[in-house]
Amino acid sequence: MGGWTRDGMRRATCLFEAAAWHYAVQPVCLCGHNATFNPHGLWWHFQKRRWDDRLEPAREHFWCRRCSLQNRRRVRPVRLELVSQSTRDIELAFPPEREWKRAISRFRS
C-alpha cells in the first residue's frame, strides 16, 4: 500500500489511504474547475459499490459539471489530486464507525 515521495513524505495511492492520512480528494478538469471531497465519505461510497478505490481507476467515476452542461456529455477530470482537508469539502455519508475501525485495523496490520 501507499508510496513515498523522494523527500520522505507519504503518498496515498488509493482513497482509503487518503482517508487514513486525512487528505481531501480534488478532481481537476481541463477547464480548471475543481472541487474537493472529504475522503472518508468518498471511500465509503466506493466501498458500498465495490468500485476500485485506486486513484487512477477512481478518476473514471468523476465528471465536471461545468463541462457536462456545455458539452452535453460527461467530461472526466484529467487527474485526482490529494490536498489538505477543509470545512468546504463536499461530504458524502461517512462509514459506520464499526466499518471504519475494521478497515483501519486491517490497514495497520
TITIVEX-979281 format. One record per residue: residue number from 1; chain; z, x, y of N, C-alpha, C, O, CB in turn. Coordinates in Angstrom, 2 decimals. Glycine has a CB too. Layout:
TITIVEX-979281
resi | chain | npz | npx | npy | capz | capx | capy | cpz | cpx | cpy | opz | opx | opy | cbpz | cbpx | cbpy
NUM | A | Z | X | Y | Z | X | Y | Z | X | Y | Z | X | Y | Z | X | Y
...
***
This chain:
TITIVEX-979281
resi | chain | npz | npx | npy | capz | capx | capy | cpz | cpx | cpy | opz | opx | opy | cbpz | cbpx | cbpy
1 | A | 0.00 | 0.84 | -1.18 | 0.00 | 0.00 | 0.00 | 0.00 | 0.88 | 1.24 | 0.34 | 2.07 | 1.17 | 1.22 | -0.96 | 0.00
2 | A | -0.36 | 0.33 | 2.32 | -0.26 | 0.98 | 3.62 | -0.79 | 2.40 | 3.67 | -0.85 | 3.09 | 2.66 | 1.14 | 0.99 | 4.05
3 | A | -1.14 | 2.80 | 4.82 | -1.62 | 4.14 | 5.03 | -0.86 | 4.78 | 6.17 | 0.04 | 4.18 | 6.75 | -3.12 | 4.15 | 5.30
4 | A | -1.23 | 5.98 | 6.47 | -0.58 | 6.71 | 7.56 | -1.66 | 7.30 | 8.46 | -2.72 | 7.70 | 7.99 | 0.35 | 7.83 | 7.00
5 | A | -1.37 | 7.36 | 9.73 | -2.29 | 7.99 | 10.66 | -2.00 | 9.48 | 10.71 | -1.02 | 9.94 | 10.14 | -2.18 | 7.35 | 12.07
6 | A | -2.85 | 10.23 | 11.39 | -2.66 | 11.67 | 11.49 | -1.36 | 12.05 | 12.17 | -0.77 | 13.09 | 11.86 | -3.80 | 12.29 | 12.23
7 | A | -0.90 | 11.21 | 13.11 | 0.35 | 11.54 | 13.81 | 1.59 | 11.01 | 13.09 | 2.68 | 10.99 | 13.67 | 0.31 | 10.98 | 15.22
8 | A | 1.43 | 10.57 | 11.83 | 2.58 | 10.16 | 11.02 | 3.02 | 8.72 | 11.21 | 4.07 | 8.34 | 10.70 | 3.71 | 11.05 | 11.32
9 | A | 2.25 | 7.92 | 11.93 | 2.61 | 6.52 | 12.13 | 2.10 | 5.69 | 10.96 | 1.10 | 6.03 | 10.33 | 2.03 | 6.00 | 13.47
10 | A | 2.80 | 4.59 | 10.67 | 2.36 | 3.69 | 9.61 | 1.12 | 2.94 | 10.06 | 0.98 | 2.58 | 11.23 | 3.49 | 2.70 | 9.24
11 | A | 0.21 | 2.70 | 9.11 | -0.99 | 1.93 | 9.40 | -1.09 | 0.84 | 8.34 | -1.31 | 1.11 | 7.16 | -2.27 | 2.84 | 9.42
12 | A | -0.92 | -0.39 | 8.78 | -0.99 | -1.52 | 7.85 | -2.43 | -1.72 | 7.39 | -3.38 | -1.56 | 8.16 | -0.45 | -2.81 | 8.51
13 | A | -2.59 | -2.06 | 6.13 | -3.92 | -2.31 | 5.57 | -4.11 | -3.77 | 5.16 | -5.20 | -4.18 | 4.76 | -4.15 | -1.40 | 4.36
14 | A | -3.02 | -4.56 | 5.27 | -3.11 | -5.97 | 4.91 | -2.17 | -6.79 | 5.81 | -1.35 | -6.23 | 6.53 | -2.75 | -6.18 | 3.41
15 | A | -2.31 | -8.10 | 5.75 | -1.50 | -8.97 | 6.60 | -0.02 | -8.89 | 6.26 | 0.83 | -8.99 | 7.14 | -1.97 | -10.41 | 6.47
16 | A | 0.30 | -8.72 | 4.98 | 1.71 | -8.63 | 4.61 | 2.37 | -7.41 | 5.25 | 3.47 | -7.50 | 5.79 | 1.87 | -8.56 | 3.08
17 | A | 1.70 | -6.26 | 5.20 | 2.26 | -5.06 | 5.82 | 2.39 | -5.25 | 7.33 | 3.36 | -4.79 | 7.92 | 1.38 | -3.83 | 5.52
18 | A | 1.44 | -5.91 | 7.94 | 1.54 | -6.20 | 9.38 | 2.79 | -7.03 | 9.65 | 3.51 | -6.77 | 10.62 | 0.27 | -6.95 | 9.89
19 | A | 3.05 | -8.01 | 8.81 | 4.24 | -8.84 | 8.99 | 5.52 | -8.05 | 8.73 | 6.48 | -8.16 | 9.49 | 4.19 | -10.05 | 8.06
20 | A | 5.53 | -7.26 | 7.67 | 6.73 | -6.48 | 7.33 | 7.05 | -5.46 | 8.42 | 8.22 | -5.16 | 8.67 | 6.53 | -5.75 | 5.98
21 | A | 6.02 | -4.93 | 9.08 | 6.23 | -3.93 | 10.13 | 6.13 | -4.51 | 11.53 | 6.10 | -3.76 | 12.51 | 5.22 | -2.81 | 9.97
22 | A | 6.07 | -5.85 | 11.63 | 6.11 | -6.58 | 12.90 | 4.96 | -6.25 | 13.85 | 5.17 | -6.01 | 15.04 | 7.41 | -6.30 | 13.60
23 | A | 3.75 | -6.25 | 13.30 | 2.54 | -6.10 | 14.12 | 1.83 | -7.45 | 14.18 | 1.62 | -8.08 | 13.15 | 1.60 | -5.00 | 13.54
24 | A | 1.47 | -7.90 | 15.36 | 0.67 | -9.11 | 15.51 | -0.78 | -8.78 | 15.15 | -1.20 | -7.63 | 15.27 | 0.77 | -9.70 | 16.96
25 | A | -1.52 | -9.77 | 14.72 | -2.91 | -9.59 | 14.33 | -3.80 | -10.14 | 15.44 | -3.64 | -11.28 | 15.88 | -3.22 | -10.30 | 12.95
26 | A | -4.74 | -9.31 | 15.90 | -5.61 | -9.69 | 17.01 | -7.08 | -9.58 | 16.60 | -7.62 | -8.47 | 16.54 | -5.33 | -8.81 | 18.24
27 | A | -7.75 | -10.72 | 16.32 | -9.19 | -10.68 | 16.09 | -9.90 | -10.44 | 17.42 | -9.54 | -11.04 | 18.44 | -9.68 | -12.01 | 15.43
28 | A | -10.90 | -9.57 | 17.43 | -11.63 | -9.24 | 18.65 | -13.11 | -9.55 | 18.44 | -13.73 | -9.05 | 17.50 | -11.42 | -7.74 | 19.04
29 | A | -13.67 | -10.37 | 19.33 | -15.07 | -10.77 | 19.26 | -15.94 | -9.86 | 20.13 | -15.44 | -9.18 | 21.03 | -15.24 | -12.24 | 19.69
30 | A | -17.23 | -9.84 | 19.85 | -18.18 | -9.08 | 20.67 | -18.17 | -9.54 | 22.12 | -18.41 | -8.73 | 23.02 | -19.58 | -9.22 | 20.11
31 | A | -17.89 | -10.82 | 22.38 | -17.88 | -11.34 | 23.74 | -16.65 | -10.86 | 24.51 | -16.56 | -11.07 | 25.72 | -17.93 | -12.87 | 23.73
32 | A | -15.72 | -10.23 | 23.82 | -14.50 | -9.74 | 24.47 | -13.32 | -10.68 | 24.32 | -12.19 | -10.31 | 24.64 | -14.76 | -9.50 | 25.93
33 | A | -13.55 | -11.90 | 23.84 | -12.47 | -12.86 | 23.65 | -11.57 | -12.41 | 22.51 | -12.06 | -11.90 | 21.50 | -13.03 | -14.28 | 23.37
34 | A | -10.28 | -12.58 | 22.67 | -9.34 | -12.26 | 21.59 | -8.13 | -13.16 | 21.70 | -7.91 | -13.80 | 22.72 | -8.93 | -10.78 | 21.64
35 | A | -7.36 | -13.21 | 20.65 | -6.11 | -13.96 | 20.58 | -5.20 | -13.18 | 19.65 | -5.68 | -12.36 | 18.87 | -6.33 | -15.45 | 20.08
36 | A | -3.91 | -13.42 | 19.73 | -3.00 | -12.74 | 18.81 | -2.26 | -13.78 | 17.98 | -1.88 | -14.84 | 18.46 | -2.00 | -11.83 | 19.58
37 | A | -2.06 | -13.43 | 16.71 | -1.38 | -14.31 | 15.77 | -0.10 | -13.66 | 15.28 | -0.06 | -12.46 | 15.00 | -2.30 | -14.65 | 14.58
38 | A | 0.95 | -14.45 | 15.17 | 2.18 | -13.97 | 14.57 | 1.88 | -13.67 | 13.11 | 1.34 | -14.53 | 12.41 | 3.35 | -15.02 | 14.72
39 | A | 2.21 | -12.48 | 12.62 | 1.79 | -12.08 | 11.28 | 2.48 | -12.80 | 10.14 | 1.91 | -12.93 | 9.06 | 2.00 | -10.63 | 11.12
40 | A | 3.70 | -13.28 | 10.35 | 4.44 | -13.92 | 9.26 | 3.77 | -15.23 | 8.84 | 3.50 | -15.46 | 7.66 | 5.89 | -14.19 | 9.68
41 | A | 3.49 | -16.09 | 9.82 | 2.83 | -17.34 | 9.52 | 1.42 | -17.14 | 9.02 | 0.94 | -17.88 | 8.16 | 2.81 | -18.22 | 10.74
42 | A | 0.74 | -16.13 | 9.57 | -0.63 | -15.84 | 9.15 | -0.65 | -15.39 | 7.69 | -1.48 | -15.84 | 6.91 | -1.26 | -14.76 | 10.06
43 | A | 0.27 | -14.50 | 7.32 | 0.36 | -14.05 | 5.93 | 0.61 | -15.25 | 5.01 | -0.02 | -15.37 | 3.96 | 1.49 | -13.00 | 5.77
44 | A | 1.54 | -16.11 | 5.39 | 1.87 | -17.26 | 4.56 | 0.67 | -18.21 | 4.43 | 0.43 | -18.75 | 3.36 | 3.08 | -18.01 | 5.15
45 | A | -0.08 | -18.40 | 5.50 | -1.28 | -19.21 | 5.49 | -2.27 | -18.68 | 4.44 | -2.85 | -19.45 | 3.68 | -1.94 | -19.24 | 6.89
46 | A | -2.45 | -17.38 | 4.41 | -3.35 | -16.75 | 3.43 | -2.78 | -16.86 | 2.01 | -3.53 | -17.11 | 1.07 | -3.59 | -15.27 | 3.80
47 | A | -1.48 | -16.67 | 1.86 | -0.85 | -16.76 | 0.54 | -1.03 | -18.14 | -0.07 | -1.37 | -18.26 | -1.25 | 0.64 | -16.43 | 0.64
48 | A | -0.79 | -19.18 | 0.72 | -0.90 | -20.55 | 0.20 | -2.30 | -20.86 | -0.29 | -2.48 | -21.64 | -1.22 | -0.50 | -21.56 | 1.27
49 | A | -3.29 | -20.25 | 0.33 | -4.68 | -20.50 | -0.05 | -5.22 | -19.48 | -1.06 | -6.36 | -19.57 | -1.50 | -5.55 | -20.48 | 1.19
50 | A | -4.38 | -18.52 | -1.40 | -4.75 | -17.44 | -2.34 | -5.95 | -16.64 | -1.84 | -6.81 | -16.22 | -2.62 | -5.06 | -18.03 | -3.71
51 | A | -5.98 | -16.43 | -0.52 | -7.02 | -15.61 | 0.09 | -6.59 | -14.16 | 0.08 | -5.39 | -13.86 | 0.12 | -7.32 | -16.08 | 1.53
52 | A | -7.54 | -13.27 | 0.01 | -7.30 | -11.83 | 0.07 | -6.75 | -11.49 | 1.45 | -7.38 | -11.80 | 2.46 | -8.62 | -11.02 | -0.22
53 | A | -5.57 | -10.85 | 1.51 | -4.96 | -10.59 | 2.82 | -5.23 | -9.17 | 3.34 | -4.65 | -8.76 | 4.34 | -3.48 | -10.80 | 2.73
54 | A | -6.12 | -8.43 | 2.66 | -6.52 | -7.13 | 3.21 | -7.27 | -7.38 | 4.52 | -7.98 | -8.38 | 4.64 | -7.40 | -6.31 | 2.20
55 | A | -7.12 | -6.48 | 5.48 | -7.64 | -6.73 | 6.83 | -9.15 | -6.99 | 6.87 | -9.59 | -7.91 | 7.54 | -7.32 | -5.58 | 7.71
56 | A | -9.93 | -6.20 | 6.17 | -11.39 | -6.38 | 6.25 | -11.83 | -7.73 | 5.66 | -12.57 | -8.45 | 6.32 | -12.09 | -5.24 | 5.51
57 | A | -11.40 | -8.09 | 4.44 | -11.78 | -9.41 | 3.92 | -11.18 | -10.56 | 4.75 | -11.79 | -11.61 | 4.87 | -11.35 | -9.55 | 2.46
58 | A | -9.98 | -10.36 | 5.31 | -9.32 | -11.40 | 6.11 | -10.12 | -11.73 | 7.36 | -10.09 | -12.87 | 7.84 | -7.90 | -10.96 | 6.50
59 | A | -10.82 | -10.76 | 7.88 | -11.63 | -10.94 | 9.10 | -12.61 | -12.11 | 8.95 | -12.94 | -12.78 | 9.92 | -12.39 | -9.65 | 9.43
60 | A | -13.08 | -12.33 | 7.73 | -14.06 | -13.38 | 7.48 | -13.50 | -14.80 | 7.64 | -14.26 | -15.76 | 7.66 | -14.62 | -13.23 | 6.10
61 | A | -12.18 | -14.94 | 7.77 | -11.55 | -16.24 | 7.92 | -11.28 | -16.59 | 9.39 | -10.67 | -17.62 | 9.68 | -10.26 | -16.30 | 7.14
62 | A | -11.72 | -15.73 | 10.30 | -11.54 | -15.97 | 11.73 | -12.90 | -16.19 | 12.37 | -13.91 | -15.73 | 11.86 | -10.79 | -14.78 | 12.41
63 | A | -12.93 | -16.90 | 13.49 | -14.15 | -17.02 | 14.29 | -13.76 | -17.24 | 15.74 | -12.66 | -17.68 | 16.04 | -15.06 | -18.18 | 13.77
64 | A | -14.70 | -16.92 | 16.63 | -14.48 | -17.02 | 18.07 | -14.79 | -18.44 | 18.55 | -15.89 | -18.94 | 18.32 | -15.35 | -15.98 | 18.83
65 | A | -13.84 | -19.07 | 19.19 | -14.04 | -20.43 | 19.70 | -15.11 | -20.46 | 20.79 | -15.99 | -21.33 | 20.79 | -12.73 | -20.99 | 20.25
66 | A | -15.03 | -19.52 | 21.71 | -15.99 | -19.50 | 22.82 | -17.43 | -19.36 | 22.31 | -18.31 | -20.13 | 22.68 | -15.67 | -18.34 | 23.78
67 | A | -17.62 | -18.38 | 21.45 | -18.98 | -18.16 | 20.92 | -19.45 | -19.32 | 20.06 | -20.63 | -19.67 | 20.09 | -19.03 | -16.87 | 20.10
68 | A | -18.55 | -19.93 | 19.31 | -18.96 | -21.05 | 18.44 | -19.38 | -22.26 | 19.27 | -20.26 | -23.00 | 18.86 | -17.82 | -21.43 | 17.48
69 | A | -18.75 | -22.47 | 20.42 | -19.16 | -23.58 | 21.29 | -20.54 | -23.32 | 21.89 | -21.35 | -24.24 | 22.01 | -18.14 | -23.80 | 22.40
70 | A | -20.79 | -22.08 | 22.27 | -22.09 | -21.73 | 22.86 | -23.20 | -21.70 | 21.82 | -24.28 | -22.24 | 22.06 | -21.99 | -20.38 | 23.55
71 | A | -22.95 | -21.09 | 20.69 | -23.99 | -20.87 | 19.67 | -24.07 | -21.97 | 18.62 | -25.00 | -21.99 | 17.81 | -23.76 | -19.57 | 18.99
72 | A | -23.11 | -22.88 | 18.64 | -23.04 | -23.97 | 17.66 | -22.97 | -23.47 | 16.22 | -23.46 | -24.11 | 15.29 | -24.24 | -24.89 | 17.81
73 | A | -22.35 | -22.32 | 16.06 | -22.07 | -21.77 | 14.72 | -20.87 | -20.83 | 14.84 | -20.56 | -20.34 | 15.92 | -23.34 | -21.01 | 14.12
74 | A | -20.24 | -20.59 | 13.73 | -19.07 | -19.71 | 13.74 | -19.50 | -18.25 | 13.88 | -20.37 | -17.77 | 13.17 | -18.23 | -19.89 | 12.46
75 | A | -18.87 | -17.59 | 14.83 | -19.15 | -16.17 | 15.06 | -17.90 | -15.39 | 14.68 | -16.83 | -15.59 | 15.26 | -19.56 | -15.89 | 16.56
76 | A | -18.03 | -14.51 | 13.69 | -16.90 | -13.74 | 13.18 | -16.53 | -12.62 | 14.15 | -17.39 | -12.09 | 14.84 | -17.22 | -13.16 | 11.81
77 | A | -15.24 | -12.25 | 14.19 | -14.84 | -11.12 | 15.04 | -15.40 | -9.81 | 14.48 | -15.67 | -9.69 | 13.29 | -13.31 | -11.03 | 15.15
78 | A | -15.55 | -8.84 | 15.37 | -16.06 | -7.54 | 14.92 | -14.98 | -6.72 | 14.24 | -15.28 | -5.85 | 13.43 | -16.63 | -6.76 | 16.10
79 | A | -13.72 | -7.00 | 14.57 | -12.63 | -6.26 | 13.94 | -11.31 | -7.03 | 14.12 | -11.20 | -7.94 | 14.95 | -12.51 | -4.84 | 14.55
80 | A | -10.33 | -6.64 | 13.32 | -8.96 | -7.12 | 13.48 | -8.12 | -5.93 | 13.92 | -8.15 | -4.87 | 13.29 | -8.39 | -7.76 | 12.14
81 | A | -7.39 | -6.09 | 15.00 | -6.51 | -5.03 | 15.48 | -5.07 | -5.46 | 15.26 | -4.76 | -6.65 | 15.24 | -6.77 | -4.71 | 16.97
82 | A | -4.20 | -4.48 | 15.11 | -2.77 | -4.74 | 15.00 | -2.13 | -4.30 | 16.30 | -2.29 | -3.16 | 16.73 | -2.14 | -4.01 | 13.76
83 | A | -1.39 | -5.21 | 16.92 | -0.78 | -4.96 | 18.22 | 0.69 | -5.37 | 18.17 | 1.14 | -5.96 | 17.19 | -1.53 | -5.73 | 19.35
84 | A | 1.42 | -5.06 | 19.21 | 2.83 | -5.45 | 19.29 | 2.94 | -6.97 | 19.36 | 2.13 | -7.64 | 20.00 | 3.52 | -4.80 | 20.52
85 | A | 3.96 | -7.50 | 18.71 | 4.20 | -8.93 | 18.75 | 4.66 | -9.33 | 20.15 | 5.27 | -8.54 | 20.86 | 5.24 | -9.34 | 17.70
86 | A | 4.36 | -10.58 | 20.53 | 4.83 | -11.10 | 21.82 | 5.13 | -12.58 | 21.67 | 4.85 | -13.18 | 20.64 | 3.78 | -10.86 | 22.94
87 | A | 5.71 | -13.14 | 22.70 | 6.03 | -14.57 | 22.67 | 4.79 | -15.44 | 22.83 | 4.85 | -16.64 | 22.59 | 7.04 | -14.91 | 23.77
88 | A | 3.66 | -14.84 | 23.21 | 2.41 | -15.58 | 23.40 | 1.57 | -15.66 | 22.12 | 0.51 | -16.29 | 22.13 | 1.59 | -14.94 | 24.50
89 | A | 2.01 | -15.05 | 21.04 | 1.26 | -15.08 | 19.78 | 1.13 | -16.51 | 19.27 | 2.04 | -17.33 | 19.42 | 1.95 | -14.19 | 18.72
90 | A | 0.00 | -16.79 | 18.67 | -0.21 | -18.09 | 18.01 | 0.62 | -18.08 | 16.74 | 0.54 | -17.15 | 15.94 | -1.75 | -18.35 | 17.70
91 | A | 1.42 | -19.13 | 16.56 | 2.31 | -19.18 | 15.40 | 1.87 | -20.27 | 14.43 | 1.74 | -21.44 | 14.81 | 3.76 | -19.41 | 15.83
92 | A | 1.66 | -19.88 | 13.21 | 1.43 | -20.83 | 12.12 | 2.76 | -21.04 | 11.43 | 3.73 | -20.33 | 11.73 | 0.32 | -20.31 | 11.12
93 | A | 2.83 | -21.99 | 10.52 | 4.08 | -22.26 | 9.81 | 4.58 | -21.00 | 9.10 | 3.82 | -20.34 | 8.38 | 3.89 | -23.41 | 8.79
94 | A | 5.85 | -20.68 | 9.31 | 6.44 | -19.50 | 8.68 | 6.68 | -19.76 | 7.20 | 6.84 | -20.91 | 6.78 | 7.76 | -19.10 | 9.39
95 | A | 6.72 | -18.69 | 6.40 | 7.01 | -18.87 | 4.97 | 8.47 | -19.30 | 4.79 | 9.33 | -18.96 | 5.60 | 6.73 | -17.57 | 4.18
96 | A | 8.74 | -20.03 | 3.71 | 10.14 | -20.33 | 3.41 | 10.90 | -19.01 | 3.25 | 10.36 | -18.03 | 2.75 | 10.26 | -21.21 | 2.11
97 | A | 12.14 | -18.99 | 3.67 | 12.93 | -17.76 | 3.64 | 12.97 | -17.15 | 2.24 | 12.89 | -15.93 | 2.08 | 14.36 | -18.03 | 4.12
98 | A | 13.09 | -17.99 | 1.24 | 13.15 | -17.51 | -0.15 | 11.88 | -16.74 | -0.53 | 11.95 | -15.68 | -1.15 | 13.36 | -18.69 | -1.12
99 | A | 10.70 | -17.30 | -0.15 | 9.43 | -16.65 | -0.46 | 9.29 | -15.32 | 0.29 | 8.81 | -14.34 | -0.27 | 8.26 | -17.58 | -0.10
100 | A | 9.70 | -15.31 | 1.55 | 9.60 | -14.09 | 2.34 | 10.49 | -12.99 | 1.75 | 10.07 | -11.84 | 1.63 | 9.99 | -14.36 | 3.81
101 | A | 11.72 | -13.35 | 1.39 | 12.63 | -12.36 | 0.81 | 12.11 | -11.85 | -0.52 | 12.26 | -10.66 | -0.82 | 14.03 | -12.96 | 0.63
102 | A | 11.51 | -12.70 | -1.31 | 10.94 | -12.29 | -2.59 | 9.79 | -11.30 | -2.36 | 9.68 | -10.30 | -3.07 | 10.44 | -13.53 | -3.39
103 | A | 8.95 | -11.57 | -1.39 | 7.82 | -10.68 | -1.09 | 8.31 | -9.34 | -0.56 | 7.78 | -8.29 | -0.93 | 6.87 | -11.35 | -0.06
104 | A | 9.30 | -9.37 | 0.30 | 9.87 | -8.12 | 0.84 | 10.48 | -7.29 | -0.27 | 10.34 | -6.07 | -0.30 | 10.92 | -8.42 | 1.93
105 | A | 11.16 | -7.96 | -1.20 | 11.78 | -7.25 | -2.32 | 10.72 | -6.55 | -3.17 | 10.91 | -5.40 | -3.57 | 12.59 | -8.23 | -3.19
106 | A | 9.61 | -7.22 | -3.44 | 8.51 | -6.60 | -4.20 | 7.91 | -5.45 | -3.42 | 7.55 | -4.43 | -4.00 | 7.41 | -7.65 | -4.54
107 | A | 7.80 | -5.59 | -2.13 | 7.21 | -4.57 | -1.26 | 8.05 | -3.29 | -1.25 | 7.51 | -2.19 | -1.25 | 7.05 | -5.11 | 0.17
108 | A | 9.35 | -3.44 | -1.25 | 10.25 | -2.28 | -1.19 | 10.39 | -1.55 | -2.51 | 10.75 | -0.37 | -2.54 | 11.61 | -2.72 | -0.72
109 | A | 10.09 | -2.24 | -3.62 | 10.29 | -1.59 | -4.92 | 9.09 | -0.80 | -5.38 | 9.12 | -0.21 | -6.45 | 10.62 | -2.61 | -5.96
***
